[in-house]
Amino acid sequence: MSRFEVTTLVPAPPPVVFDVSLSVDVHTTSFGHTGERAVAGVTSGMLALGDRVTWRARHFGITWHLTSVISVCERPSFFVDEQVTGPFRRWHHAHTFEAAHDGAATLMTDVVDFAAPVPPLGTLADLLVLKRYLRRLILLRNAHIQAVAAAPDQR
């Protein structure tokens, strides 16, 4: 099993960043380069506790489907999405939002715990590329969240 953490300062208050982070539409546009889109469950708008969404995207030349559920949701400070079905043996993504700069900004932290599929080949893939690849995807997503949250007319 692997784990990584990414912390991003977003120039907007926690409730705004929290809501932007739970937007299916923002998520989809942040991963446009993978063709990712919601194909089942909640396919647009805001996700909430218990909501499921099935994502379809192309990574490493293969089309993948991953269904996740919002298993914890405590607005505006914390939520968790977890894989229900999909390519990972385990996917647990915790999102925390802490006020910074007197509440005018948010320190957003992503903690991703995952287990690659099909050991031992999946474990080898994780060591060689998967963890680095997933971290880069989270960084791209967070840069998009920064831009959307900082520009209220784009939410």
C-alpha positions in Angstrom: 0.0 0.0 0.0 1.2 3.5 -0.8 0.4 6.9 0.6 1.2 10.5 -0.4 0.2 13.9 0.8 -0.2 17.2 -1.1 -0.8 20.6 0.6 -2.0 23.6 -1.5 -2.7 27.1 -0.4 -5.9 28.4 -2.1 -6.8 32.1 -2.1 -10.4 31.6 -1.0 -12.1 30.9 2.3 -12.7 27.2 3.3 -16.4 27.0 2.5 -15.7 28.1 -1.1 -12.8 25.7 -1.6 -14.7 22.9 0.0 -17.7 23.4 -2.3 -15.4 23.7 -5.4 -13.6 20.5 -4.4 -16.9 18.6 -4.3 -18.1 19.8 -7.7 -18.3 17.1 -10.3 -18.1 19.7 -13.0 -14.9 21.2 -11.6 -13.4 17.7 -11.2 -14.2 16.9 -14.8 -12.6 20.0 -16.2 -9.5 19.6 -14.1 -8.9 16.2 -15.7 -9.9 17.2 -19.2 -6.6 15.9 -20.6 -7.6 12.3 -19.6 -11.1 12.6 -21.0 -12.4 12.0 -17.5 -16.1 12.3 -17.1 -18.8 11.2 -14.7 -20.9 8.4 -16.4 -23.1 7.1 -13.6 -24.4 8.2 -10.2 -24.1 11.9 -9.6 -22.9 13.2 -13.0 -23.0 17.0 -12.4 -23.3 19.5 -9.6 -22.2 19.0 -6.0 -21.4 15.7 -4.3 -22.7 15.1 -0.8 -22.4 12.4 1.9 -23.3 9.0 0.5 -23.2 10.1 -3.1 -21.6 7.8 -5.6 -20.1 8.7 -9.0 -18.6 6.5 -11.6 -15.7 8.1 -13.5 -14.4 7.0 -16.9 -11.0 8.2 -17.9 -8.0 7.1 -20.0 -4.7 6.6 -18.3 -1.7 4.7 -19.7 -3.6 4.2 -22.9 -6.4 2.2 -21.2 -9.9 3.3 -20.4 -10.7 2.8 -16.7 -13.9 3.0 -14.7 -13.8 3.9 -11.0 -16.9 4.2 -8.8 -16.3 6.2 -5.6 -18.5 7.2 -2.7 -18.3 10.2 -0.4 -18.0 8.3 2.9 -17.4 11.2 5.2 -18.5 14.8 4.7 -18.1 17.5 7.3 -18.6 20.9 5.6 -16.4 23.0 5.4 -13.5 21.1 6.9 -13.2 17.5 5.7 -14.4 14.9 3.3 -13.4 11.5 2.1 -13.9 9.7 -1.2 -13.3 6.0 -1.4 -13.3 3.5 -4.3 -16.3 1.2 -4.3 -15.3 -0.6 -7.5 -12.4 0.1 -9.9 -8.8 -0.6 -10.7 -7.3 -0.2 -7.2 -7.3 -2.8 -4.5 -7.8 0.3 -2.2 -8.4 4.0 -2.8 -9.0 6.3 0.1 -8.6 10.1 -0.5 -9.0 12.4 2.5 -9.4 16.1 1.9 -9.0 18.7 4.7 -9.6 22.4 4.5 -8.1 24.8 7.2 -8.5 28.5 7.3 -5.4 30.5 6.6 -4.6 34.2 6.4 -7.5 35.2 8.8 -9.9 33.0 6.8 -9.2 34.7 3.5 -7.4 31.6 2.2 -7.5 27.9 2.7 -4.8 25.3 3.4 -6.1 22.3 1.4 -4.5 19.0 2.2 -5.0 15.8 0.2 -3.9 12.5 1.8 -4.2 9.6 -0.7 -3.8 6.0 0.5 -4.0 3.4 -2.3 -3.0 -0.1 -3.2 -2.2 -0.9 -6.8 -4.0 -3.8 -8.5 -2.7 -7.2 -9.2 0.3 -7.8 -6.9 3.2 -8.3 -7.5 3.0 -6.6 -10.9 0.9 -3.8 -9.5 3.3 -3.3 -6.7 6.1 -3.0 -9.1 4.1 -0.5 -11.2 3.4 1.5 -8.1 7.1 1.7 -7.3 8.1 2.7 -10.8 5.4 5.1 -11.9 2.0 5.0 -10.3 2.6 7.0 -7.1 4.4 9.7 -9.0 1.7 9.8 -11.7 -1.2 10.0 -9.2 0.6 12.8 -7.2 1.0 14.7 -10.5 -2.8 14.3 -11.2 -3.6 15.7 -7.7 -1.3 18.6 -8.2 -3.0 19.4 -11.6 -6.4 19.1 -10.0 -5.4 21.4 -7.1 -4.1 24.0 -9.5 -7.5 24.0 -11.2 -9.3 24.3 -7.9 -7.0 27.3 -7.0 -8.0 29.0 -10.2 -11.7 28.3 -9.9 -12.0 29.2 -6.2 -10.1 32.4 -6.7 -12.4 33.5 -9.6 -16.0 33.5 -8.3 -17.4 34.2 -11.7 -16.1 30.7 -12.9 -17.7 28.7 -10.1 
